[in-house]
């Protein structure tokens, strides 16, 4: 039939009846097609789904809240001993700003930090600052979701979220200048914060630590103890920053010396960036009397900080020192520990006039991990300044590379009356003959100016 | 939503009404005839023959004949248009059922402008179009010059189009049309092949070799292209819809011509050489240099007071590229063999093409490495010995089928299968070839501290290690379309098309166990597989009406639907056992998956009116909806208006004998660029962590989203004058354009304190203006059988300004790039090196903290230093014909200028590689010294001294071709046609103000690339033989 019709069409094309028929047929087809399109819903045609993303509604469940909690811990690892491609972490940058690390590569923004002449556009600083806030905000989101959707979870899980917030707020305040901003994300909406002084930031961190300790309970007991001790130590650290050494010592009482709250690394999750940047890439070399005031980390031959000298840095021109604390991509990092608790107690003792007691605490700590042959007892320094130096050297070697040194140097200025040029690296910079700058704090990143509540990045650049 | 639906429906309703409203079909007849060259009498194949005021048209066959059926009885005007000839028309009287004859003898035009252009609504006479249209007759260019890719075809051949080519075999190109408009979205034009939208992204790779990346435009084979039209801006691109604001590159592939099969074989044999002078590395020797040779005495140290000073004994200079033993550059080789056939009948025409191509780049194993390997009985694998290689097989089949009842069907399919190998180059960390060349110590025998071997002046790693990392990209790509049209009445055309561009991309990178450098010696394999799907559906109807003798109307309504789907699976295996080369054999494995999709539904209606065939007016509106628009935004409308007035045809126009045609034209239109698929959405994403109880999955907050997101909207006005003079021996075009992009999508940097995963979110904030002039002059200066001289000059100016940032003061992109209101996009910014003075007369520029003694001067704050994109471009091509046009010599030089280039290579050499002349050599010019002191010792650490004027003139192309007389071709080779071409591409820089290796030595394809440790473009010497069998 169809074949026959085609044949007819072909042979009789042009006949008037056919033109009329074809016009009607085309008209009918066009009307049908127009009706079809009119009936279709462009919204449906344009609807696409992206499997790569998770919608906010999808985390509003016990499992979702728990996953966000774990995400916050991942953020903490990235901000401290981990990192992001092309970026570093606060441990590395803070250590290079102080005297723990010296620069080994050609990146100008790393040079700025090492040389104490930082600009607010520094991408390493802004990346690290952002990374710490991600951990902080992530923990706050997790706490909110857990409270609403996973209220039966053990208390230590919520407490750990408070620990993350306390830790990150404190370490931000230890490194960056006064004028810190803490924004929040509530129900998916950003509530932008306003600049706070360094002291106010420490108080904010303290409030988180207190809140965490109030709920650090539940099974398993080992986990609640781990989180409780971590909160105790970070609380002591915050109180020390607030120049309340006695309260700090009280806060850390009972924390075992062997306690360690660790960030963990693996090849498939997050690499240890201290290993990566120092051993693997040679962008950071262990410092050695940097800028005159720096400690002899590289050559002290101290068992607390094994160092190997070999080869040259990434710049191919300067000698390389590799630390041995984190020799592999997978090596865990103790970001909070019992040793820090003892050091806080020793400082409180020293500040209370108990130099001998402080010395006993320091030496007992040495003995907890090393024999006298490996690490002999300290002898009491003869001057007050010497005893302070002794204490801070102990802190520097015990806590090397974990984000304490910049805060300590700032405390030496702020709490012990030292001048900046007696504690920070000073004089001729080690790479190209130019001079160290005057910075004692890191500038808050210029990107924070996109917050309308922020008119100036730093209230105060002093320690 | 309803509006789009209504428009879709109304488009077809208009069509339906047109059916019913049309006059009763008149009695029809047939017009037939032959089109020939007036001077030679030879047939003119593939000429367009149209009946004016209707949609009727056809093409002539190989013998120049044509047949038009269904022509309404009465008097009609038949018009013939084809490239290389002047337009011709004649009236013809058609009787019902009868056959009228109209033969045409066309007068050849000396300037080969195509009188027909392709628009979004179909083909149109050039004279009717209100905007400037750039055309490249690709088939001719390819046959007579050294063209390796589509980028070569576009480079400098048309005003308003800037092309930055790659510098290695297989590297991608960056194409910008009328400047840079978007702050944060792609500035790439869109590409349309035979009516089908195709993938044209740059940076198309997921494995890094340090900067150089392929672009998908590179997949297209120039040999299959008949012509390219560049739709330069929104004034012309409106009907292409959202995404067309950056221009449209419209590619038409070759088609068959009715007649017997015409076979054509061609081959190209090409030598490739890197003839660039790479900078010497310097070393200042001092007594302390020994024994490790690392210590040197720089100028600053020479001049410093004791005890920090040193005594410089001597200075050495060396570059591996200038040492035959150490250079990685050899002679690359490219060969290409292709076979085409075209022919057919009145009812079916065909074009078939197949080609094999192979190119081995200039990067090779240096002699000292060959010696090293031979002495130890070692060898590299074949793919490691040839680290930059490109192989491709392409095939195409195009069919044009004439169906009963005035219907046509075009079926096209092009397939590409290619493999690319790229070496670690540019800034591939410490392992890049270029990084190790630029960073050398300044003498030949530096010692590898690990092995004790000489590094032959390479910085740290030498090619035998670098080449062990094998990076490949495989492409399987099918571009296919089916397009049909039917003319149910002489005044009505319905057309529809569907097309698919499918690309399968496989990116691999392999370091075998104990090969490569650093941690990579443990071995790893990356295998990332991606699929790109671009679907096009297009339907339209065109109704043509003649009102009296003087007014012709054409109404077109249509709908279009685009769907882009991208999905990728990635896998990586680390720590491979010996001999293993698969992901699965890695001790540590990673996997990832990405999917994205975008859909656009648009409709348009266009009305054209022709008055006395002199004044042509066009008005149109397009409406789009897109899946990426925000939740608060539904439909966008883009209007268009244009006018073209052939002033010289008006009765009042004075009879100037030398004026053939003078035309005024103007156009206004709007278009847009859409945001990314999920840019409007707030969302979380996944992560993993190693916790107390092992590895666990987690979720992190990633993006805030922006429900108010809408597309960038660009509006453009252009006006111009086109002239043809002296019997078509001189044609001119001049165009002014002014484009304003509103609602510019800016990646607004989020305050870090917000704690979001993403650092930015898109907001519609800015306004960017691009304006300027474009000019084109084609002249046949001398024309005779013995000698001919033609000349083509095109030029462009572009004034780019960020007029508004929506209240933001500026956006800092990097330490040297900013977007600031009142300044161009991606401007160079830094504290300016304002001057220097050798105050103590020791010929050494020094910095001193005491201003009175310091010899370099730097501004107190960051300043604008210059544009990153050229503001002025021009290209001059001269062609000379000899011996009845049997020989043709052609040369092109081009100029780019008004911009600055960040010589980041010299910056790193001076700042940290410690080997630039200004740092070490007392004979170095003081300005070279000053910029070194500024970046190293001045507290500003300013790099401003390395941001240099980028103006240059390049000898881009030279070719000599020979067309053998037919008798000779037949006698010697038994061929119908023999054409031999000797051509060279990139013969060097004739003049430049830039001190780096080459002002186009960019490894990356970003909008403001710095020249950072990148190779410079090589030179191609090509011999091509074309045989018409």
Interface residues (C-beta under 8 A of the other chain):
Chain A: X6 X9 X10 X13 X14 X16 X19 X22 X23 X26 X27 X30 X31 X33 X34 X35 X37 X38 X40 X41 X42 X43 X45 X46 X47 X48 X49 X50 X51 X52 X53 X54 X55 X56 X58 X59 X64 X67 X68 X69 X70 X71 X72 X73 X74 X75 X77 X105 X106 X108 X109 X111 X112 X117 X121 X123 X126 X129 X130 X133 X134 X135 X136 X137 X138 X141 X180 X181 X182 X183 X185 X188 X190 X192 X193 X223 X226 X264 X265 X266 X267 X268 X269 X270 X280 X281 X311 X312 X314 X315 X316 X317 X428 X431 X432 X433 X434 X435 X437 X445 X446 X447 X448 X449 X450 X451 X454
Chain B: X1 X4 X5 X6 X8 X9 X10 X11 X12 X13 X15 X16 X19 X20 X22 X25 X28 X70 X97 X294 X300 X301 X304 X308 X404 X405 X430 X439 X441 X449 X450 X459 X460 X488 X489 X494 X518 X519 X541 X559 X561 X574 X575 X588 X589 X590 X593 X594 X595 X596 X597 X598 X599 X600 X601 X625 X626 X627 X677 X678 X681 X682 X683 X684 X685 X686 X687 X688 X689 X690 X691 X692 X695 X696 X697 X698 X699 X700 X701 X702 X703 X704 X748 X749 X750 X751 X752 X753 X754 X755 X756 X757 X759 X808 X812 X814 X815 X847 X849 X908 X911 X912 X913 X914 X936 X937 X938 X939 X941 X943
